[in-house]
Amino acid sequence: MTWDEVKELGPLYAIGALDEKTSRELEAFLSHATPAQQREFAEWQEVAALLPLSLPHPEVPARVKTNLMERIAAETQPAVSERKVTTYSSTGKVLPLQSKPRTARPVQRWLMMAATVALAFSSGYLAWQNYKITEQLTDSNFKLGTLQRQFEAFLSPSTRVISMNGVEETPQAHAKIVWNTDSQTWEVHIKNLPAPPSDKDYQLWYVTADAKINAAVFRTGANGTLELKLNIPPEALNGLAATAVTLEPKGGSPQPTGKFHLMAKI
């Protein structure tokens, strides 16, 4: 069996319309198919699985329904030659005569099956598209809601925004701290801070008049960005005067030992 044959039979296999022998041949081909071919075949099965979720069909005109019902009625009525004919023998016995039932033409049967498969997959594809669009809208609404909450929080009197500037080794780096003074939380948005060496980590500090308190140990990615969400401990709130980021040995240090990379006064 070739890939072209598999592509033709795939939709029928997905809805279970193939005979057992052809199904086994198709499955044998797929067991050695390329990853790209297997992904394409899996998409047919995904569409077939969504067939029960098909979108409502448009209203069919009454004229089409009437013509279809008349045609079905005409085809199901036995022809005169196929009806039971009763004759009488010379002995008076009743002899029922009945012709063999007419079989449907193979071409017509295959055309009906092809039309059914095409309609089923069209409906399934529409359902799949509708599902994807609904999923995207849900995700967009969630993101929009999050942005709206962040914007409202930004405008709140209880919100402070602190700008951190790059120093020493990373003058291009910068960060914004959104400080909710009601919940005493920080959202730290770091930009353009290069990823540290493999044996180092960055460390964020709360700086008070009496101490430097660890806030977070972190690493930025290749794009130099990171977001941190922190709960400020009570000991840091007493006399909080500044915040800073230093480069420390991997895992962090009890007190700052490396060079400063970001800094801000509060």
C-alpha positions in Angstrom: 0.0 0.0 0.0 1.3 3.5 -0.9 1.0 6.8 0.9 -1.4 8.1 -1.9 -3.7 5.1 -1.2 -3.5 5.7 2.5 -4.5 9.3 2.0 -7.5 8.2 0.0 -8.6 5.6 2.5 -7.7 7.6 5.6 -11.1 9.3 6.1 -12.9 6.0 5.6 -10.6 4.3 8.2 -11.2 7.1 10.7 -14.9 6.5 10.7 -14.6 2.7 10.7 -15.9 2.3 7.1 -13.1 0.0 5.8 -13.2 -3.8 5.8 -10.9 -5.7 8.1 -8.3 -6.7 5.4 -7.8 -3.2 4.1 -7.7 -1.8 7.7 -4.8 -4.2 8.5 -2.9 -3.2 5.4 -3.3 0.5 6.2 -2.2 -0.1 9.8 0.8 -2.0 8.6 1.8 0.9 6.4 1.4 3.4 9.3 3.6 1.3 11.6 6.5 2.3 9.3 5.3 5.7 8.2 7.2 8.9 8.7 6.4 11.2 11.6 4.9 13.8 9.1 2.6 11.1 7.6 1.6 9.9 11.1 0.7 13.4 12.1 -1.4 14.0 9.0 -3.2 10.7 9.6 -3.8 11.6 13.3 -5.5 14.9 12.1 -8.1 12.8 10.2 -8.8 10.8 13.3 -9.0 14.0 15.4 -11.6 15.4 12.9 -13.5 12.1 13.0 -13.6 12.2 16.8 -15.3 15.6 16.7 -18.0 14.5 14.3 -20.6 14.3 17.2 -19.9 18.0 17.8 -20.8 19.0 14.2 -22.4 22.3 13.8 -26.1 22.5 13.1 -26.9 22.0 9.4 -28.6 24.8 7.5 -32.4 24.5 7.0 -33.1 22.4 3.9 -35.7 23.9 1.5 -39.1 22.1 1.6 -38.9 21.4 -2.1 -35.7 19.4 -1.7 -37.1 17.4 1.2 -40.3 16.6 -0.9 -38.3 15.5 -3.9 -36.0 13.3 -1.8 -39.0 11.7 0.0 -40.7 11.0 -3.3 -37.6 9.4 -4.7 -37.1 7.2 -1.6 -40.7 6.1 -1.8 -40.4 5.3 -5.5 -37.2 3.2 -4.9 -38.6 1.3 -2.0 -41.9 0.3 -3.7 -41.6 -3.1 -5.3 -41.8 -3.1 -9.1 -44.7 -5.0 -10.7 -42.4 -7.7 -11.9 -41.2 -8.1 -8.3 -44.6 -8.5 -6.6 -45.9 -11.8 -5.5 -47.9 -13.4 -8.2 -50.4 -16.2 -7.3 -51.3 -18.8 -9.9 -53.3 -21.9 -9.7 -52.1 -25.3 -10.8 -54.3 -27.8 -12.7 -54.7 -29.6 -9.4 -56.1 -26.5 -7.7 -53.1 -25.9 -5.5 -52.0 -22.3 -5.0 -48.5 -21.7 -6.4 -46.9 -18.4 -5.1 -44.4 -17.0 -7.6 -42.0 -14.3 -6.5 -39.0 -12.8 -8.4 -35.6 -12.3 -6.8 -35.2 -9.0 -4.9 -33.4 -6.3 -6.8 -29.9 -5.4 -5.5 -28.6 -1.9 -5.4 -26.1 -1.0 -8.0 -22.5 -1.0 -6.7 -21.7 2.3 -8.3 -24.7 4.0 -6.6 -23.9 2.5 -3.3 -20.3 3.7 -3.4 -21.4 7.2 -4.5 -23.8 7.4 -1.5 -21.0 6.2 0.8 -18.6 8.8 -0.6 -21.2 11.6 -0.2 -21.9 10.5 3.4 -18.2 10.5 4.2 -17.7 13.9 2.6 -20.6 15.4 4.5 -19.5 13.9 7.8 -15.9 15.2 7.4 -17.1 18.6 6.3 -19.3 18.9 9.4 -16.5 17.5 11.6 -14.0 20.0 10.2 -16.4 22.9 10.8 -16.9 21.6 14.4 -13.1 21.4 14.9 -12.7 25.0 13.5 -15.5 26.2 15.8 -13.8 24.5 18.8 -10.4 26.2 18.0 -12.0 29.6 17.5 -13.9 29.2 20.8 -10.7 28.2 22.6 -8.8 31.2 21.2 -11.6 33.5 22.2 -11.6 32.1 25.7 -7.8 32.5 26.0 -8.1 36.1 24.6 -10.8 37.0 27.1 -8.7 35.6 29.9 -5.7 37.7 28.9 -7.9 40.7 28.4 -9.3 40.3 31.9 -5.8 39.9 33.4 -4.7 43.1 31.7 -7.7 45.0 32.8 -7.1 43.9 36.4 -3.5 44.9 36.2 -4.4 48.3 34.7 -7.0 48.9 37.5 -4.4 47.9 40.1 -1.8 50.2 38.5 -4.2 53.2 38.8 -5.1 52.4 42.4 -3.9 54.8 45.1 -2.5 51.8 47.0 -0.1 51.0 44.1 3.5 52.3 43.8 5.7 51.9 40.8 9.5 51.7 41.4 12.0 51.9 38.5 15.2 50.0 38.7 18.2 51.0 36.6 21.1 49.0 35.3 24.5 49.7 36.9 28.1 48.5 36.5 28.1 45.5 34.2 24.6 45.9 32.8 23.7 49.5 32.1 21.2 48.4 29.5 19.1 46.5 32.0 16.1 47.9 33.7 13.1 46.7 35.8 9.8 47.9 37.1 8.4 47.0 40.5 4.6 47.3 41.0 4.1 47.5 44.8 0.7 46.8 46.2 0.8 48.5 49.6 -2.5 46.9 50.7 -1.3 43.3 50.2 2.4 44.2 50.5 3.3 42.3 47.4 5.7 43.1 44.6 5.5 42.2 40.9 9.0 42.7 39.4 9.3 43.0 35.6 12.9 42.6 34.5 14.1 43.5 31.0 17.5 43.2 29.2 19.3 41.5 32.0 21.6 39.0 30.4 21.5 35.3 31.5 24.1 34.7 34.2 27.0 32.3 33.9 26.2 28.6 34.7 27.9 28.9 38.1 26.1 32.1 39.1 22.6 33.3 40.0 21.1 36.7 40.3 19.8 37.7 43.7 17.3 40.5 44.6 17.6 42.2 47.9 15.4 44.3 50.2 17.7 47.0 51.6 16.8 48.6 55.0 18.8 50.9 57.2 20.0 47.9 59.2 20.1 44.9 56.9 20.1 43.5 53.4 17.4 40.8 53.2 17.1 38.2 50.5 14.0 38.7 48.3 14.6 36.1 45.5 17.3 34.1 43.7 16.7 33.9 40.0 18.0 33.4 36.5 16.9 35.2 33.3 16.5 33.5 30.0 18.3 34.1 26.7 16.0 37.1 26.1 16.9 38.7 29.4 13.4 38.9 30.7 11.7 37.6 33.9 8.7 38.3 36.1 8.8 37.8 39.8 5.9 37.9 42.3 7.0 38.4 45.9 5.4 38.8 49.3 7.4 41.3 51.3 8.3 39.9 54.8 7.5 42.1 57.8 11.2 42.6 58.7 11.8 44.2 55.2 8.9 46.7 55.6 10.5 48.3 58.6 12.7 51.0 57.1 12.8 49.7 53.5 15.0 52.2 51.7 16.2 50.5 48.5 16.3 47.4 46.5 19.1 45.9 44.3 20.1 42.9 42.2 23.6 41.4 42.5 25.4 38.5 40.8 26.1 35.8 43.4 27.4 32.2 43.5 24.9 29.6 42.3 22.1 29.2 44.9 22.5 32.7 46.4 24.4 34.2 49.3 23.4 35.2 52.9 24.6 38.7 52.1 25.6 40.5 48.9 29.1 39.6 47.6 28.9 40.3 43.9 28.6 43.3 41.7 25.4 45.3 41.4 23.4 44.9 38.2 20.1 46.7 39.1 19.4 49.2 41.8 16.7 51.6 42.9 16.0 53.9 45.9 12.6 53.7 47.6 
